[in-house]
Amino acid sequence: MKATSSGSSATTLRAGLALVLGLLLELSAIGSARADIATPEQKRACTPDVYRLCAGEIPNVRAITACLRRQKASLSEACRAVFEQ
């Protein structure tokens, strides 16, 4: 029996989402020495920007965070606000 490509795509998408959520846990630590858990609002604000601007950095959380910082001018207003907190 062959595995369907849609099942494989769904698994890949879930894995990518899990990695992005890991990144978003670190977003609230920007500018501080300790890692706080990102709020649901922060996750919603930045997840689309991660996929749009930094998808090539997934699964490296530090690289994604650095990418978002480099792309600050291109971030959505909501995600930019997360970084300015």
N, C-alpha and C positions, 0 to 999 in steps of 0.2 A: 504494500500500500504506500503511495507517495504522500509526502507531507505537502499540504497546500501552501502556496506562497502567501496567501492572506493570513494564515495562522502564524507563519514565520514573521510577517510584517507586524502583526499584533504583538507578538512576543518582543520584537525589537522596539516597538513603540513603548511598551510597558517598561522595558529596561531603560530606555532613554528618559522616560518620565521619572523613574525612580532616581536616576542620576541627577536630573535637573532639580528634583526636590532636595537632594543632598546639597547641591549648590546653594539653594535658597535658604537652607538652614544656616549657611555661613554668611549670607548677605547681611544679616542683622549684626554681624560682628565687625563690619567695615567701620573703621575708625575707633575700634576698641580692642582691648587685649583679650577679652573673653568672648566665646562664641555663644550667643543667645539663639534661641530658636526663632526662625522667621515666622512672622504672623501669616495667617492665610491671605491677608490683603497683600503682603509683600510677595508671596508666592504667585498670586494672580497677576500682580503688576509686572513681574520680571520674566516669567516663564516664556511668554511669546518673544521677548527680546533675546533670550538665550537661543531659541531655535532660529530666529531671524538673523542674528548677528554673530553668534558664537557656536553654532552647531558643530563645526569642525573640531572644537575643543572638548566635546563630550567624549569620554567620561571624566576628564581631568578637572576636578572642581577648582583647583587653584588657577588653572589656565582659563577656565570660564570666567572666574571672578576678575582676573587680570584683563581679559578680553572686554568684559562689560565696562571696566574702568576706562580702557582705551577708547571705547566706543561711546563714551558718555554723551557726546553731542548728538549721537544718533538714537539714544535710548528714548523710549516712550516717556511722556511726562511722568507717568505713575512710577515707572522703574527708576527714573532719574531721581525722583523724590526719595526713594529708598536709599540711594547712595548718598544723598545730601543730609540724611538724618544724623 
